[in-house]
């Protein structure tokens, strides 16, 4: 009786260990199904159907969560939809997988600039220049985004004074 409990416990421990095939996969070895779904998403994005593209990109990530290209594609769709905050988070997820991904670095910097966080965008620019130098077209695009958003006038909430409304009650 005691041996059967030990055997069951040992079996549960062994069953919870990762398989050898998972341990042998390289970081850039993405499942083919995930890549196929990502390509479908790119086709939908090029056709202008952003909602369908999102569905395909999310399916690609469900098939393989390490598909950094699908994460970046989702971030680009979010920016196209005018959602820079969502894009910033998605780019952050891609940078967790590969901290030196120039597309994710500059994309996040551009989204930060769109959001008005110019100092953080400049930090991303410095990181991108460290990784790629000034010769990358992505670095030039990020510099342009920072400069164009720096020219926009930012109005603080304190600068807008609400008008006082006076009401009289007649009883």
C-alpha positions in Angstrom: 0.0 0.0 0.0 2.8 2.4 0.9 4.7 1.6 -2.3 1.7 2.4 -4.5 1.4 5.9 -2.9 5.1 6.5 -3.6 4.7 5.2 -7.2 1.8 7.6 -7.8 3.7 10.5 -6.3 6.7 9.7 -8.4 4.6 9.4 -11.5 3.0 12.8 -10.9 6.4 14.4 -10.5 7.7 12.8 -13.7 4.5 13.8 -15.6 4.9 17.4 -14.6 8.5 17.7 -15.9 9.0 19.3 -19.3 9.6 17.0 -22.2 12.9 16.7 -23.9 11.5 18.1 -27.1 10.6 21.3 -25.3 14.0 21.7 -23.8 15.7 21.1 -27.2 13.8 23.9 -29.1 15.9 26.9 -30.0 14.5 30.4 -29.2 14.1 31.2 -32.8 12.5 27.8 -33.7 8.9 28.9 -34.1 6.2 26.3 -34.8 5.3 26.2 -38.5 1.5 26.6 -37.7 2.3 29.8 -35.9 4.2 31.2 -38.9 1.4 30.2 -41.3 -1.2 32.0 -39.1 1.1 35.1 -38.9 1.4 35.2 -42.7 -2.4 35.0 -43.0 -2.6 38.0 -40.6 -0.1 39.9 -42.7 -2.2 39.3 -45.8 -5.3 40.5 -43.9 -3.5 43.6 -42.7 -2.3 44.4 -46.2 -5.9 44.0 -47.4 -7.0 46.5 -44.8 -9.0 44.1 -42.6 -7.4 44.9 -39.2 -9.8 42.9 -37.1 -9.2 39.7 -39.1 -5.4 40.4 -38.9 -5.7 40.7 -35.1 -7.5 37.4 -35.0 -4.8 35.7 -37.1 -1.9 37.3 -35.1 -3.5 36.2 -31.8 -4.0 32.7 -33.1 -0.3 32.6 -34.2 0.6 33.6 -30.6 -1.7 30.9 -29.2 0.1 28.4 -31.4 3.5 29.6 -30.2 3.8 32.4 -27.6 7.5 32.9 -28.6 6.5 34.2 -32.1 8.0 37.7 -31.6 7.1 38.8 -35.1 3.4 38.2 -34.4 3.7 40.3 -31.3 5.3 43.1 -33.2 2.6 42.8 -35.9 -0.1 43.1 -33.3 1.6 46.2 -32.0 1.7 47.7 -35.4 -2.0 47.1 -35.9 -2.7 48.7 -32.5 -0.8 51.8 -33.7 -2.7 51.8 -36.9 -5.9 51.8 -34.9 -4.7 54.8 -32.9 -3.9 52.8 -29.7 -0.3 53.7 -28.9 -0.7 52.6 -25.2 -1.6 49.1 -26.3 1.2 49.1 -28.8 3.7 50.1 -26.1 2.7 47.0 -24.0 3.0 44.7 -27.0 6.4 46.0 -27.9 7.4 45.5 -24.3 6.4 41.8 -24.6 8.5 41.5 -27.7 11.5 43.1 -26.0 11.2 40.6 -23.1 11.8 37.8 -25.7 14.6 39.7 -27.4 15.9 42.9 -25.8 17.9 44.0 -28.8 15.1 43.7 -31.4 15.5 46.9 -33.4 12.0 46.9 -34.8 10.5 46.5 -31.3 12.8 49.1 -29.8 12.0 51.7 -32.4 8.4 50.8 -32.6 8.0 51.3 -28.9 9.8 54.6 -29.1 7.5 55.8 -31.9 4.4 54.8 -29.9 5.8 56.6 -26.8 6.4 59.7 -28.9 2.8 59.5 -30.2 1.6 59.2 -26.6 3.6 62.3 -25.7 6.3 60.5 -23.6 9.2 62.2 -25.4 11.8 61.6 -22.8 11.1 57.8 -22.7 11.1 57.9 -26.5 14.5 59.5 -26.5 15.7 56.7 -24.2 14.5 54.1 -26.7 16.3 56.1 -29.4 19.6 55.8 -27.5 19.1 52.1 -27.0 18.4 51.7 -30.7 21.4 53.7 -31.7 23.5 51.5 -29.3 22.2 48.3 -31.0 22.2 49.5 -34.6 24.0 52.8 -34.9 22.7 55.6 -37.0 22.7 53.6 -40.2 19.3 51.9 -39.6 16.2 53.3 -41.2 14.3 52.5 -38.1 16.5 54.8 -36.0 15.9 57.6 -38.6 12.1 57.0 -38.4 12.2 57.2 -34.6 14.1 60.4 -34.7 11.6 61.9 -37.1 8.7 60.7 -34.9 10.3 62.3 -31.8 10.9 65.6 -33.6 7.4 65.8 -35.1 5.7 65.1 -31.8 8.0 67.5 -30.0 6.7 70.3 -32.2 3.1 69.6 -31.2 1.8 71.9 -28.5 0.9 70.0 -25.3 -1.8 71.6 -23.3 -1.8 70.8 -19.6 -5.1 70.3 -17.7 -4.2 73.2 -15.5 -4.0 75.6 -18.5 -7.7 75.2 -19.2 -9.8 77.1 -16.6 -13.4 76.0 -16.5 -16.0 78.8 -16.6 -17.9 79.3 -13.4 -21.6 78.5 -13.6 -23.9 80.4 -11.3 -27.4 79.2 -10.8 -30.1 80.9 -8.8 -33.0 78.9 -7.4 -36.3 80.5 -7.2 -38.7 79.1 -4.7 
